Amino acid sequence: MPNYMYVSLQDDDKILTFTVDAATGKLDRRQDVEVTGGPAPLAIDPDRRFLYVGLRGTREISSFRIDHNTGGLSLLGTAPLEGEPVYMATDRSGRYVLSAYYYQSITAVHAIDGNGVATSPPVEWLHTASGAHAFQTDPSNRFAFAPHIAGGGANAIFQFRFDESTGRLTPNSPATVSLPGELGPRHFCFHPSRDILYFSDEQGCSVTAYRLDPSKGTLTPFQTVSTLPESFSGRNTCSQIQITPSGKFLYAPNRGHNSVACFSVDASTGELTSIGRAATEPRPRAFSLDPAGNFLFVAGLDSGRLASYRVDGGTGELSPLGTIHVGNMPMWVLITEL
């Protein structure tokens, strides 16, 4: 069975649906959905029944039902927001949508009703600090983390306790993890089997690894590794970050160097070792691994093209497969198995 890919095009007001061949990584474009309002961040519930879309232009969140036979999307409802969402994720129960608002300095929680529709007003609308860029719960669904970039932002990770029965948030102790220099934590991912998180550092052009105390829900950094070659001296920022389902390899795109930084992950310690970089499309903001971790897809914000790579299961190296044009301002790439 194929996997399904969703690509949001902010300037084209569209979401594209592709099938992804699980054996070859070949893409087949299946559906273009008109979504007025500047679709950007995408999130899917744990049961893969609903897709949530943040509209940055009209400041709304739209909820779509996913057809498991075709991957097609049908609109269920749209709710107003009081800000411009830059990131969304559902909690582990699929009852709430968590979102971050860079310009409004907000982290928020919206309830999902019995029909799968994200509702308004929000359960939580918390003023944190400038530069809020992501918001997720941990695997236990008892804690949540919201990184805030540097360069005018807080350069810190906000730590919360999360009540999955009500969607309410309580600042943890300590409430933030402050970082040295101007690392600027932006996005993060969880190791699939260890109590470790990895954050892409937007300004630091690096990845920082943190140990998670599963009883307290607090983070402690233990390693920072550059995403750039030593010889590079140009302007660069990091964007998203993902780890393979096996936990063996981790990837983080460079915007400026226009590459995907590749790392191996030590099975015992979780420490990262650089295994090089793969050249990619200009300003790689959005990317995604397929559910098996065999293929990686990167969207170039400036080129409007989507580049495909095969992941070497033994070394983690990326081999280019090809590129296709998708449209103007691709902001998110999400791949799921239905």
C-alpha positions as CSV (number, residue, x, y, z in Angstrom):
1,M,0.0,0.0,0.0
2,P,1.3,3.5,-0.7
3,N,1.8,6.2,1.8
4,Y,0.3,9.7,1.4
5,M,2.0,13.0,1.4
6,Y,0.4,16.4,2.0
7,V,2.1,19.6,0.9
8,S,0.8,23.1,1.9
9,L,1.4,25.9,-0.5
10,Q,0.9,29.2,1.3
11,D,1.0,31.5,-1.7
12,D,-1.1,29.3,-3.9
13,D,-3.8,28.6,-1.3
14,K,-3.6,24.9,-1.9
15,I,-2.8,21.6,-0.3
16,L,-1.5,18.9,-2.6
17,T,-2.0,15.2,-2.0
18,F,0.5,12.6,-3.4
19,T,0.8,8.9,-3.0
20,V,4.3,7.8,-2.1
21,D,5.4,4.3,-3.3
22,A,6.7,2.6,-0.2
23,A,9.3,0.6,-2.3
24,T,10.6,3.2,-4.7
25,G,9.7,6.6,-3.2
26,K,7.9,7.6,-6.5
27,L,5.4,10.3,-6.1
28,D,2.0,10.4,-7.8
29,R,0.0,13.6,-7.6
30,R,-3.6,12.8,-6.7
31,Q,-5.5,15.8,-5.4
32,D,-5.2,19.6,-5.3
33,V,-7.4,21.1,-2.5
34,E,-8.2,24.9,-2.6
35,V,-7.6,26.3,0.9
36,T,-8.1,30.0,1.0
37,G,-6.2,31.9,3.7
38,G,-2.5,30.9,3.3
39,P,-2.2,27.3,4.5
40,A,1.0,26.6,6.3
41,P,1.5,24.2,9.3
42,L,-0.1,20.8,9.1
43,A,-0.9,18.3,11.8
44,I,-2.6,14.9,11.8
45,D,-4.3,13.1,14.7
46,P,-2.9,9.8,16.1
47,D,-5.5,7.7,14.4
48,R,-4.8,9.5,11.1
49,R,-8.5,10.4,10.5
50,F,-8.2,14.2,10.5
51,L,-5.8,16.8,9.1
52,Y,-5.5,20.2,10.7
53,V,-4.3,23.2,8.7
54,G,-3.1,26.5,10.1
55,L,-4.1,29.5,7.9
56,R,-1.6,32.3,8.4
57,G,-3.3,34.8,6.2
58,T,-6.8,34.7,7.5
59,R,-5.8,33.5,11.0
60,E,-7.9,30.3,11.1
61,I,-7.6,26.6,11.7
62,S,-9.3,24.3,9.3
63,S,-10.2,20.7,10.0
64,F,-10.3,18.0,7.2
65,R,-11.5,14.4,7.2
66,I,-9.0,12.0,5.5
67,D,-10.4,9.4,3.2
68,H,-8.4,6.2,4.1
69,N,-9.1,4.7,0.7
70,T,-7.8,7.6,-1.4
71,G,-6.0,10.0,1.0
72,G,-8.5,12.7,-0.2
73,L,-9.4,15.6,2.0
74,S,-12.9,17.0,2.8
75,L,-13.4,20.1,4.8
76,L,-15.3,19.7,8.2
77,G,-15.0,23.1,9.6
78,T,-13.0,26.2,10.2
79,A,-12.4,28.1,13.5
80,P,-11.0,31.6,14.0
81,L,-7.7,32.3,15.7
82,E,-6.3,35.4,17.4
83,G,-2.9,35.0,15.8
84,E,-0.9,33.7,12.9
85,P,0.0,30.0,13.5
86,V,3.5,28.8,12.6
87,Y,3.3,25.3,14.1
88,M,0.6,22.8,15.0
89,A,0.5,19.3,16.5
90,T,-2.2,17.2,18.2
91,D,-1.7,15.8,21.7
92,R,-1.1,12.1,22.0
93,S,-4.8,11.4,22.6
94,G,-6.0,13.4,19.6
95,R,-8.3,15.5,21.6
96,Y,-6.5,18.8,21.4
97,V,-4.5,20.8,18.9
98,L,-1.4,22.6,20.2
99,S,-0.1,25.6,18.3
100,A,2.6,28.2,18.4
101,Y,2.4,31.9,17.4
102,Y,5.8,33.5,16.6
103,Y,4.6,37.0,16.1
104,Q,2.0,37.1,18.9
105,S,4.3,35.4,21.5
106,I,1.6,32.8,22.2
107,T,1.3,29.1,22.8
108,A,-2.2,27.7,22.6
109,V,-4.5,24.6,23.0
110,H,-7.7,24.1,21.1
111,A,-10.2,21.3,21.8
112,I,-11.2,18.9,19.1
113,D,-14.9,18.0,19.2
114,G,-16.6,14.6,18.6
115,N,-16.7,15.2,14.8
116,G,-12.9,15.8,14.6
117,V,-13.2,19.6,14.3
118,A,-10.8,22.0,16.1
119,T,-12.9,24.5,18.0
120,S,-12.7,28.0,19.2
121,P,-12.3,29.7,21.7
122,P,-9.1,28.0,22.8
123,V,-8.8,26.1,26.0
124,E,-5.4,27.9,26.6
125,W,-4.1,31.1,25.0
126,L,-0.9,31.7,26.9
127,H,1.5,34.6,26.4
128,T,5.0,33.2,26.6
129,A,7.6,35.2,24.7
130,S,8.5,36.4,21.3
131,G,9.7,33.7,18.8
132,A,7.4,30.8,19.8
133,H,8.0,28.2,17.0
134,A,6.8,24.8,18.0
135,F,4.6,23.0,20.7
136,Q,4.3,19.3,21.4
137,T,3.4,16.9,24.2
138,D,5.8,14.2,25.2
139,P,5.0,10.5,24.7
140,S,3.4,10.2,28.1
141,N,1.1,13.2,27.2
142,R,1.8,14.7,30.7
143,F,4.3,17.3,29.6
144,A,4.6,19.8,26.8
145,F,7.5,21.9,25.4
146,A,7.6,25.1,23.4
147,P,10.9,26.3,21.9
148,H,11.4,30.0,21.3
149,I,14.1,31.2,18.9
150,A,16.7,33.8,19.5
151,G,17.4,37.0,17.5
152,G,14.5,39.0,19.1
153,G,13.0,35.9,20.7
154,A,13.4,34.3,24.1
155,N,16.1,31.8,23.2
156,A,14.6,29.4,25.6
157,I,12.4,26.3,25.9
158,F,9.2,26.7,27.9
159,Q,8.3,23.6,29.9
160,F,4.7,22.8,30.9
161,R,2.6,20.1,32.7
162,F,-0.3,19.1,30.4
163,D,-3.6,17.8,31.7
164,E,-4.9,15.5,28.9
165,S,-8.4,15.4,30.4
166,T,-8.9,19.2,30.2
167,G,-6.2,20.4,27.8
168,R,-5.0,22.9,30.5
169,L,-1.3,23.8,30.9
170,T,0.7,24.6,34.1
171,P,4.2,26.0,34.0
172,N,6.7,23.3,35.1
173,S,9.5,23.9,37.6
174,P,11.7,25.3,36.2
175,A,9.3,27.0,33.7
176,T,12.1,27.5,31.1
177,V,15.4,26.0,29.9
178,S,17.6,29.0,29.2
179,L,20.3,28.4,26.6
180,P,23.8,29.8,26.2
181,G,24.6,32.2,23.4
182,E,22.1,32.6,20.5
183,L,21.2,29.0,19.8
184,G,17.5,29.7,19.1
185,P,15.7,26.4,19.6
186,R,13.1,26.1,16.8
187,H,11.6,22.6,16.2
188,F,12.2,19.3,18.0
189,C,11.6,15.6,17.8
190,F,11.6,12.7,20.3
191,H,13.9,9.7,20.1
192,P,11.6,6.7,19.4
193,S,12.8,4.6,22.3
194,R,14.9,6.8,24.7
195,D,14.1,9.7,27.0
196,I,15.9,12.1,24.6
197,L,14.7,15.1,22.6
198,Y,16.6,16.8,19.7
199,F,16.1,20.5,18.9
200,S,17.1,22.3,15.7
201,D,18.8,25.6,16.6
202,E,17.7,28.2,14.2
203,Q,20.4,30.9,15.0
204,G,23.0,28.4,16.3
205,C,23.0,26.4,13.1
206,S,23.1,23.3,15.2
207,V,21.2,20.4,16.8
208,T,21.1,20.2,20.6
209,A,20.3,17.0,22.4
210,Y,18.4,17.0,25.8
211,R,17.7,14.3,28.3
212,L,14.1,14.2,29.5
213,D,13.3,13.4,33.1
214,P,10.2,11.3,32.5
215,S,8.9,11.8,36.1
216,K,9.4,15.6,36.2
217,G,9.0,16.5,32.6
218,T,12.2,18.7,32.5
219,L,15.0,18.9,30.0
220,T,18.8,18.9,30.5
221,P,21.1,19.5,27.4
222,F,24.0,17.2,26.9
223,Q,25.3,17.8,23.4
224,T,25.3,20.5,20.6
225,V,26.6,19.6,17.1
226,S,26.9,22.0,14.2
227,T,24.8,21.4,11.0
228,L,27.4,23.2,8.8
229,P,30.8,22.3,7.4
230,E,33.7,24.2,9.1
231,S,34.6,26.0,5.8
232,F,31.1,27.6,5.4
233,S,31.0,31.3,6.4
234,G,27.8,32.5,4.8
235,R,24.4,33.3,6.3
236,N,22.4,30.3,7.4
237,T,19.5,29.3,9.7
238,C,18.1,25.9,10.6
239,S,14.5,24.9,10.2
240,Q,12.8,21.6,11.0
241,I,14.2,18.3,12.4
242,Q,13.3,14.6,12.2
243,I,14.6,11.3,13.4
244,T,14.1,7.9,11.6
245,P,11.7,5.4,13.2
246,S,14.7,3.2,13.9
247,G,16.3,6.0,16.0
248,K,19.6,5.4,14.0
249,F,19.7,8.7,11.9
250,L,18.6,12.3,12.3
251,Y,18.2,15.1,9.7
252,A,18.0,18.9,9.9
253,P,17.9,21.2,6.9
254,N,20.2,24.3,6.5
255,R,18.6,27.4,5.0
256,G,21.5,29.3,3.3
257,H,23.9,26.5,2.9
258,N,20.9,24.8,1.2
259,S,21.6,21.3,2.5
260,V,20.2,18.6,4.7
261,A,22.6,17.9,7.7
262,C,22.8,14.2,8.4
263,F,23.7,12.6,11.7
264,S,24.1,9.1,13.1
265,V,22.6,8.5,16.6
266,D,24.5,6.4,19.1
267,A,22.3,3.5,20.2
268,S,23.6,3.6,23.8
269,T,24.0,7.3,24.6
270,G,21.8,9.1,22.0
271,E,24.8,11.3,21.0
272,L,25.0,12.6,17.5
273,T,27.9,12.2,15.0
274,S,27.8,14.2,11.7
275,I,27.8,12.0,8.6
276,G,27.8,14.9,6.1
277,R,25.3,17.0,4.3
278,A,23.2,16.5,1.1
279,A,22.7,19.4,-1.3
280,T,19.1,20.4,-1.8
281,E,16.7,23.1,-3.0
282,P,17.1,26.7,-2.0
283,R,15.8,27.6,1.5
284,P,14.7,24.1,2.6
285,R,12.1,25.0,5.2
286,A,9.8,22.0,5.2
287,F,10.8,18.3,4.9
288,S,9.6,14.9,6.0
289,L,10.7,11.3,6.2
290,D,8.3,8.6,5.1
291,P,6.9,6.4,7.9
292,A,9.5,3.7,7.4
293,G,12.4,6.1,7.2
294,N,13.5,4.9,3.8
295,F,12.9,8.1,1.9
296,L,13.3,11.8,2.7
297,F,11.5,14.7,0.9
298,V,12.6,18.4,1.1
299,A,10.7,21.4,-0.2
300,G,12.6,24.5,-1.4
301,L,10.8,27.7,-0.3
302,D,12.5,29.8,-3.0
303,S,12.3,27.2,-5.8
304,G,8.9,25.8,-5.3
305,R,10.4,22.3,-5.9
306,L,10.3,19.1,-3.9
307,A,13.5,17.0,-3.8
308,S,13.4,13.3,-3.1
309,Y,16.2,11.1,-1.5
310,R,16.7,7.5,-0.6
311,V,18.0,6.9,2.9
312,D,20.7,4.3,3.1
313,G,19.6,2.0,6.0
314,G,23.1,1.2,6.9
315,T,24.9,4.6,6.8
316,G,22.1,7.1,6.8
317,E,23.5,8.8,3.7
318,L,21.0,10.4,1.3
319,S,21.0,9.6,-2.4
320,P,19.1,12.0,-4.7
321,L,16.2,10.5,-6.6
322,G,14.8,13.6,-8.4
323,T,12.8,16.8,-8.1
324,I,9.4,18.0,-9.0
325,H,7.7,21.4,-9.1
326,V,4.9,21.7,-6.5
327,G,4.1,25.5,-6.3
328,N,4.7,28.7,-4.5
329,M,5.9,28.8,-1.0
330,P,5.7,25.2,0.2
331,M,5.5,25.5,4.0
332,W,4.9,22.0,5.2
333,V,5.4,18.4,4.1
334,L,3.6,15.7,6.0
335,I,3.7,12.0,5.1
336,T,1.5,9.3,6.7
337,E,0.5,5.7,6.4
338,L,-3.3,5.2,6.1
